[in-house]
Amino acid sequence: MRTIYVAIALALLGTLANSTPALAQAEGSRDVTFSRDVAPILQANCQECHRPGGIGPMSLLTYEAARPFAPLIKHQVETRTMPPWHVDRTIGIQDYQNDLSLSADEISTIVAWVDAGAPEGNPADLPESPPDWPDGASWLLQDELGRPPDYVFRSPEFHVEDTGLDQWFEPDVVLEGLDEPRWIMATESRPALHSREVTHHGNTSISKFGGPGTPFDLYPDESGLLVEPGQTVTFNLHYFPRGHEVEDAYAEVALWFYPRDYEPKYKLQAATRIFSSYKELDTEGSQTMLIAPHSTGITQNYHVLEEPSWIWSIRGHQHLRGTGQSLEAIYPDGSREVLTKYNWLHAWSLTYIYDEPVQPLLPKGTVLVLTSYYDNTADNPSNPDPDQWVVHGRRTGSEMSHIHLQIVPLDQADFDQRIAARKQNDVAGG
């Protein structure tokens, strides 16, 4: 949803510029400069997207490029809108392996720089040249896993019209060239570079490998998903016209396998399990939702765990009226705990990977409470039309809400062993 993001950014910039008479030197402000203090923060956290050819709406590679956006940069980091990391900091688990957020000191440095008039400083203080940013032609997981993917397949091509409503493409693909069953340890999905702009999101089944917009899935330790020769995989690709035709849009998926002689301890049936925050109406999966014009609302649903479970990560999904979701556990003893709560921005589909010491370990009989929040008023900047009644649907203008969990079922002995080890680590850590 880059178009929406750009529009909001430019509107915010105009508002902030008008509300800030001047970026004059503030009394008592910190002695900070772009070259020495701000540029290293931008390089480490922002420039991979905010550069020519990146998905950000403006470049932040140089002082000259960044200086006109100083008020917007301040607003975005103060409100923790950017970098995109939307976990509610007031409740729930706060430790994640892939936390993109800035530290409080980094935020105060940027704010102080803007309040001081956004000085450039000495260009000699600039950090070394930025790294070679990903160009979209190489796989993101290749560096982390230390090797290229073992197997790559792609969807057929699809013609995206220049204008009109959402379009879906759901072709089947037979996995050819595999000579034996293999256990998958990680997957990565991406749209073709030339069709990235029109690719809303996508996923694949049998296994929900992942999808453009949520680039990759590393499976939990010692877990894997079996893929077999000749297996059929179905793509579910959601395209949205952007004012020009794309005749050969497609997506591709990369798989990394465990060694041939390795059999994972935890044999997954799917990369993620999808839990809904709606009540199902029938066996076809139709779901209830009705949001009145100029109103806010919630949906909530409950799921009982039939075996002890270990949660590795959480990823939400809503549309334009969605504003956030939460995951709560009601334990068999009646106690309750909010595990995660996050805000929702439709421009981003983020996976939150829990740090190992705090990955939820849930006993059999735990009730998962999924709650989703909506704002169908004019106060929601993403809302295309607050006068509309909103119902469930796949189209962007409709609404839906579900949560993907990377969840591993455990036997009771394994669960008890993990709980004992965690308690021992807690005692050892003081």
C-alpha positions as CSV (number, residue, x, y, z in Angstrom):
1,M,0.0,0.0,0.0
2,R,2.8,2.4,-0.9
3,T,0.4,4.9,-2.4
4,I,-1.5,5.4,0.8
5,Y,1.7,5.7,2.8
6,V,3.0,8.4,0.4
7,A,-0.2,10.3,0.6
8,I,-0.3,10.3,4.4
9,A,3.4,11.3,4.6
10,L,3.0,14.2,2.3
11,A,-0.2,15.4,4.1
12,L,1.6,15.1,7.4
13,L,4.5,17.1,6.1
14,G,2.3,20.0,5.0
15,T,0.5,20.0,8.4
16,L,3.7,19.9,10.4
17,A,5.4,22.5,8.3
18,N,2.5,24.9,8.8
19,S,2.4,24.2,12.5
20,T,6.1,24.8,13.0
21,P,6.8,28.5,12.4
22,A,10.6,27.8,12.2
23,L,13.1,25.2,13.1
24,A,15.1,27.8,15.0
25,Q,17.8,27.0,17.6
26,A,15.8,25.8,20.7
27,E,17.0,27.1,24.0
28,G,18.9,24.4,25.8
29,S,18.7,21.9,22.9
30,R,21.4,19.3,22.5
31,D,24.4,19.9,20.4
32,V,23.6,17.4,17.6
33,T,24.3,17.4,13.9
34,F,23.1,15.4,10.9
35,S,26.6,14.2,9.9
36,R,27.8,13.0,13.3
37,D,24.6,12.0,15.2
38,V,21.6,11.5,12.9
39,A,23.1,10.0,9.8
40,P,24.3,6.8,11.6
41,I,20.8,6.3,13.0
42,L,19.2,6.7,9.5
43,Q,21.8,4.4,7.9
44,A,21.2,1.7,10.5
45,N,17.4,1.9,10.6
46,C,15.9,3.9,7.7
47,Q,17.9,4.1,4.5
48,E,17.3,0.5,3.3
49,C,13.8,1.6,2.5
50,H,14.3,5.4,2.1
51,R,16.6,5.5,-0.8
52,P,16.2,5.7,-4.6
53,G,14.4,2.6,-5.7
54,G,13.3,1.8,-2.1
55,I,9.8,1.5,-0.9
56,G,9.9,4.6,1.2
57,P,8.4,7.8,-0.3
58,M,11.5,9.9,0.0
59,S,15.3,9.4,0.1
60,L,17.2,9.9,3.4
61,L,20.6,9.1,2.1
62,T,22.0,12.6,2.2
63,Y,21.6,15.8,4.3
64,E,20.2,17.6,1.2
65,A,17.6,14.9,0.7
66,A,16.6,14.5,4.4
67,R,16.6,18.2,5.5
68,P,13.3,19.2,3.9
69,F,11.5,16.3,5.7
70,A,12.9,17.1,9.2
71,P,9.5,18.0,10.7
72,L,8.0,14.8,9.3
73,I,10.9,12.7,10.5
74,K,10.5,14.1,14.0
75,H,6.8,13.3,14.1
76,Q,7.2,9.8,12.7
77,V,9.9,8.8,15.2
78,E,8.2,10.5,18.2
79,T,5.0,8.7,17.5
80,R,6.9,5.5,16.8
81,T,5.2,5.2,13.4
82,M,8.7,4.8,11.9
83,P,10.5,2.5,11.7
84,P,7.5,0.3,11.4
85,W,7.2,-1.6,14.7
86,H,3.7,-1.3,16.2
87,V,3.8,-3.4,19.4
88,D,1.9,-1.7,22.3
89,R,4.6,-0.8,24.8
90,T,2.2,-0.6,27.7
91,I,1.2,-4.2,27.9
92,G,2.2,-7.8,27.0
93,I,5.5,-9.3,25.9
94,Q,8.1,-6.6,24.9
95,D,11.1,-8.7,23.8
96,Y,11.3,-9.7,20.2
97,Q,14.1,-11.1,18.0
98,N,13.3,-8.8,15.1
99,D,12.5,-5.6,16.9
100,L,12.8,-2.7,14.4
101,S,12.1,0.2,16.8
102,L,14.4,3.0,17.7
103,S,15.8,3.3,21.2
104,A,14.6,6.2,23.4
105,D,18.1,7.7,23.0
106,E,17.9,7.5,19.2
107,I,14.5,9.1,19.2
108,S,15.7,11.9,21.5
109,T,18.8,12.5,19.3
110,I,16.6,13.0,16.2
111,V,14.1,15.2,18.0
112,A,17.0,17.3,19.4
113,W,18.5,17.7,15.9
114,V,15.2,18.9,14.5
115,D,14.5,21.3,17.4
116,A,18.0,22.7,16.9
117,G,17.3,23.7,13.4
118,A,18.4,20.5,11.7
119,P,22.1,21.5,11.3
120,E,24.3,19.6,8.9
121,G,27.5,19.6,10.9
122,N,30.8,18.6,9.4
123,P,30.5,16.2,6.4
124,A,33.7,14.6,7.6
125,D,31.8,13.2,10.5
126,L,29.5,11.2,8.2
127,P,29.6,7.4,8.6
128,E,31.3,5.2,6.1
129,S,29.5,4.5,2.8
130,P,26.3,2.6,3.3
131,P,26.2,-1.1,2.7
132,D,25.1,-2.7,-0.5
133,W,21.4,-2.5,0.0
134,P,19.3,-5.5,-1.2
135,D,18.3,-4.9,-4.8
136,G,15.3,-7.2,-4.8
137,A,17.1,-9.7,-7.0
138,S,18.7,-11.6,-4.2
139,W,16.9,-13.5,-1.4
140,L,16.8,-11.8,2.0
141,L,17.4,-15.1,3.9
142,Q,20.5,-16.0,1.8
143,D,22.9,-14.0,4.0
144,E,21.2,-15.1,7.3
145,L,21.3,-18.8,6.4
146,G,24.6,-18.6,4.6
147,R,23.5,-20.2,1.4
148,P,21.1,-19.8,-1.5
149,P,17.8,-21.5,-1.5
150,D,17.6,-25.2,-2.3
151,Y,14.5,-24.9,-4.5
152,V,12.6,-22.1,-6.2
153,F,9.2,-22.1,-7.9
154,R,7.0,-19.4,-9.3
155,S,3.4,-18.7,-10.2
156,P,2.2,-18.4,-13.8
157,E,2.0,-14.9,-15.1
158,F,-1.1,-12.7,-14.6
159,H,-2.4,-9.6,-16.4
160,V,-3.2,-6.8,-13.9
161,E,-5.5,-4.2,-15.4
162,D,-4.6,-0.5,-15.2
163,T,-7.7,0.4,-13.2
164,G,-10.6,-1.3,-11.4
165,L,-11.2,-3.3,-8.3
166,D,-9.0,-5.8,-6.5
167,Q,-8.0,-8.8,-8.5
168,W,-7.2,-12.3,-7.3
169,F,-5.2,-15.1,-9.0
170,E,-5.2,-18.6,-7.6
171,P,-3.3,-21.0,-9.9
172,D,-2.0,-24.4,-9.0
173,V,1.6,-25.3,-9.5
174,V,3.1,-28.8,-9.4
175,L,6.5,-28.9,-7.7
176,E,8.8,-30.6,-10.3
177,G,12.4,-31.6,-10.0
178,L,12.3,-32.9,-6.4
179,D,13.7,-36.4,-6.3
180,E,12.6,-37.3,-2.8
181,P,10.6,-35.8,0.2
182,R,12.4,-33.0,2.0
183,W,11.9,-31.2,5.2
184,I,11.6,-27.4,4.9
185,M,13.4,-25.2,7.5
186,A,12.6,-21.8,6.0
187,T,10.7,-20.1,3.1
188,E,10.8,-16.8,1.4
189,S,8.2,-15.3,-1.0
190,R,8.5,-12.2,-3.2
191,P,6.7,-10.6,-6.2
192,A,8.6,-10.0,-9.4
193,L,10.3,-6.6,-9.2
194,H,8.3,-5.2,-12.1
195,S,5.0,-6.2,-10.4
196,R,5.9,-5.3,-6.8
197,E,3.8,-2.2,-6.9
198,V,0.6,-4.0,-7.9
199,T,1.1,-6.9,-5.6
200,H,-1.1,-6.3,-2.5
201,H,-0.1,-9.6,-0.8
202,G,-0.1,-13.3,-1.4
203,N,0.4,-16.7,0.2
204,T,0.6,-20.3,-0.9
205,S,-1.1,-23.4,0.4
206,I,-0.6,-26.5,1.3
207,S,1.5,-24.8,3.9
208,K,1.1,-21.0,3.9
209,F,4.7,-20.6,3.0
210,G,4.4,-16.9,3.4
211,G,3.7,-14.1,1.0
212,P,4.8,-10.9,-0.6
213,G,4.5,-8.2,2.1
214,T,5.5,-10.8,4.7
215,P,8.7,-11.9,3.0
216,F,9.9,-15.0,4.8
217,D,9.3,-17.5,7.5
218,L,12.0,-19.2,9.6
219,Y,10.4,-22.2,11.2
220,P,10.8,-22.7,15.0
221,D,13.9,-24.6,16.1
222,E,13.8,-28.3,15.4
223,S,10.6,-28.0,13.4
224,G,10.0,-28.5,9.7
225,L,7.3,-28.9,7.1
226,L,7.5,-31.9,4.7
227,V,7.3,-31.3,0.9
228,E,7.1,-34.2,-1.6
229,P,7.8,-34.7,-5.3
230,G,4.9,-33.9,-7.5
231,Q,3.0,-32.0,-4.7
232,T,0.5,-29.4,-5.8
233,V,0.8,-25.9,-4.3
234,T,-1.9,-23.3,-4.8
235,F,-1.0,-19.6,-4.9
236,N,-3.5,-17.0,-3.6
237,L,-2.3,-13.7,-5.0
238,H,-4.1,-10.4,-4.4
239,Y,-3.4,-7.7,-7.0
240,F,-4.5,-4.1,-7.0
241,P,-4.4,-1.8,-10.1
242,R,-2.1,1.2,-9.9
243,G,-3.0,3.1,-13.0
244,H,-0.9,1.1,-15.5
245,E,-1.2,-2.4,-16.9
246,V,1.2,-5.1,-15.8
247,E,1.0,-8.0,-18.3
248,D,3.2,-10.5,-16.6
249,A,2.9,-10.2,-12.9
250,Y,4.0,-13.2,-10.9
251,A,5.4,-14.2,-7.5
252,E,8.1,-16.7,-6.6
253,V,8.9,-18.8,-3.5
254,A,12.2,-20.1,-2.3
255,L,12.6,-23.1,0.0
256,W,15.6,-24.0,2.3
257,F,15.8,-27.6,3.3
258,Y,17.3,-29.4,6.2
259,P,20.1,-31.9,5.4
260,R,18.8,-35.0,3.7
261,D,19.4,-37.2,6.7
262,Y,17.8,-34.9,9.2
263,E,14.3,-35.4,10.5
264,P,12.9,-32.5,12.6
265,K,11.6,-33.2,16.1
266,Y,8.5,-31.2,15.5
267,K,6.6,-32.0,12.3
268,L,4.4,-29.1,11.3
269,Q,1.2,-29.4,9.3
270,A,1.5,-25.8,8.2
271,A,4.0,-22.9,8.6
272,T,1.4,-20.9,10.5
273,R,-2.1,-21.5,12.0
274,I,-4.7,-18.9,11.3
275,F,-7.0,-17.9,14.1
276,S,-10.0,-15.7,13.5
277,S,-11.4,-13.0,15.7
278,Y,-14.9,-13.7,14.3
279,K,-17.6,-16.2,15.0
280,E,-18.0,-18.6,12.1
281,L,-21.5,-18.9,10.6
282,D,-21.2,-22.1,8.6
283,T,-18.8,-24.8,7.6
284,E,-17.7,-22.8,4.5
285,G,-16.0,-20.3,6.9
286,S,-18.3,-17.3,6.3
287,Q,-17.7,-14.9,9.2
288,T,-19.8,-12.3,11.0
289,M,-18.9,-8.6,10.8
290,L,-20.9,-5.4,10.6
291,I,-19.4,-2.0,11.3
292,A,-21.8,0.9,11.2
293,P,-20.9,4.2,9.5
294,H,-19.1,6.7,11.8
295,S,-18.5,4.1,14.5
296,T,-15.8,2.0,16.2
297,G,-16.1,-1.6,17.0
298,I,-14.4,-4.9,18.0
299,T,-14.7,-8.5,17.1
300,Q,-13.6,-11.3,19.5
301,N,-13.3,-15.0,19.4
302,Y,-12.0,-17.9,21.5
303,H,-9.9,-20.9,20.7
304,V,-9.1,-23.7,23.1
305,L,-5.7,-25.4,22.8
306,E,-6.2,-29.1,22.7
307,E,-2.5,-29.8,23.5
308,P,0.4,-28.0,25.2
309,S,1.7,-25.4,22.7
310,W,4.8,-23.3,22.1
311,I,4.3,-20.0,20.2
312,W,7.2,-18.7,18.1
313,S,5.7,-15.7,16.4
314,I,2.6,-13.7,15.7
315,R,1.4,-11.8,12.6
316,G,-1.9,-10.0,12.2
317,H,-4.1,-9.1,9.3
318,Q,-6.7,-6.4,8.9
319,H,-7.8,-3.9,6.2
320,L,-8.3,-0.2,6.2
321,R,-10.7,0.2,9.1
322,G,-8.6,-2.1,11.3
323,T,-6.6,-0.4,14.0
324,G,-5.1,-3.2,16.1
325,Q,-5.3,-6.6,17.6
326,S,-4.5,-8.4,20.8
327,L,-3.8,-12.0,21.8
328,E,-4.7,-13.0,25.4
329,A,-4.4,-16.3,27.2
330,I,-6.8,-17.6,29.8
331,Y,-5.0,-20.4,31.6
332,P,-6.7,-23.6,33.0
333,D,-6.4,-22.2,36.5
334,G,-8.5,-19.1,35.5
335,S,-5.6,-16.6,35.4
336,R,-5.4,-14.3,32.4
337,E,-2.5,-12.7,30.6
338,V,-2.2,-10.4,27.5
339,L,0.5,-11.9,25.4
340,T,0.7,-9.3,22.7
341,K,-1.1,-6.2,21.6
342,Y,-0.2,-4.2,18.5
343,N,-1.5,-1.4,16.4
344,W,-2.4,-2.0,12.8
345,L,-1.4,0.1,9.8
346,H,-2.5,-1.4,6.5
347,A,0.7,-0.4,4.7
348,W,2.6,-2.9,6.8
349,S,2.2,-6.6,7.5
350,L,4.7,-7.4,10.3
351,T,5.7,-10.6,11.9
352,Y,6.7,-10.3,15.6
353,I,9.1,-13.1,16.5
354,Y,9.3,-13.6,20.3
355,D,12.7,-13.7,22.0
356,E,13.4,-17.3,23.1
357,P,13.2,-16.6,26.9
358,V,9.6,-15.2,26.6
359,Q,8.1,-17.3,23.8
360,P,4.7,-18.3,25.1
361,L,4.5,-21.8,26.5
362,L,0.8,-22.6,27.0
363,P,-0.6,-25.6,28.8
364,K,-3.3,-27.8,27.4
365,G,-6.8,-26.3,27.8
366,T,-5.5,-22.7,27.5
367,V,-8.1,-20.4,25.9
368,L,-6.7,-18.0,23.3
369,V,-8.7,-14.8,23.2
370,L,-8.3,-12.9,19.9
371,T,-9.6,-9.3,19.8
372,S,-9.6,-7.0,16.8
373,Y,-10.4,-3.2,16.8
374,Y,-11.9,-1.1,14.1
375,D,-12.4,2.6,13.4
376,N,-14.9,3.5,10.7
377,T,-14.9,7.2,11.5
378,A,-13.3,10.2,9.8
379,D,-10.6,10.2,12.5
380,N,-9.0,7.1,10.9
381,P,-6.7,8.5,8.2
382,S,-6.8,5.1,6.3
383,N,-10.6,5.1,6.1
384,P,-11.7,5.5,2.4
385,D,-15.3,6.3,3.3
386,P,-16.7,6.6,6.8
387,D,-20.3,6.8,5.4
388,Q,-20.2,3.1,4.4
389,W,-21.4,0.0,6.3
390,V,-18.5,-2.4,6.4
391,V,-18.8,-6.1,6.2
392,H,-16.4,-9.0,5.9
393,G,-14.7,-9.5,2.5
394,R,-11.5,-10.1,0.7
395,R,-11.5,-6.6,-1.0
396,T,-9.4,-3.9,0.5
397,G,-12.6,-1.8,1.0
398,S,-14.2,-4.5,3.0
399,E,-12.8,-5.8,6.2
400,M,-11.4,-9.0,7.8
401,S,-9.3,-9.9,10.8
402,H,-7.3,-12.9,11.7
403,I,-4.0,-13.7,13.4
404,H,-1.3,-16.0,12.1
405,L,0.6,-17.9,14.8
406,Q,3.7,-20.0,14.3
407,I,2.6,-22.5,17.0
408,V,4.1,-25.9,17.7
409,P,2.1,-28.5,19.5
410,L,4.1,-30.3,22.3
411,D,3.6,-33.5,24.2
412,Q,3.2,-33.1,28.0
413,A,6.7,-34.3,28.8
414,D,8.3,-31.9,26.4
415,F,6.1,-29.1,27.7
416,D,7.0,-29.9,31.4
417,Q,10.7,-30.0,30.5
418,R,10.6,-26.6,28.8
419,I,8.8,-25.1,31.7
420,A,11.3,-26.5,34.2
421,A,14.2,-25.2,32.1
422,R,12.7,-21.8,31.9
423,K,12.2,-21.6,35.7
424,Q,15.8,-22.7,36.2
425,N,17.1,-20.0,33.8
426,D,15.0,-17.4,35.6
427,V,16.5,-18.4,39.0
428,A,20.0,-18.4,37.5
429,G,19.4,-15.0,36.0
430,G,18.5,-13.6,39.4
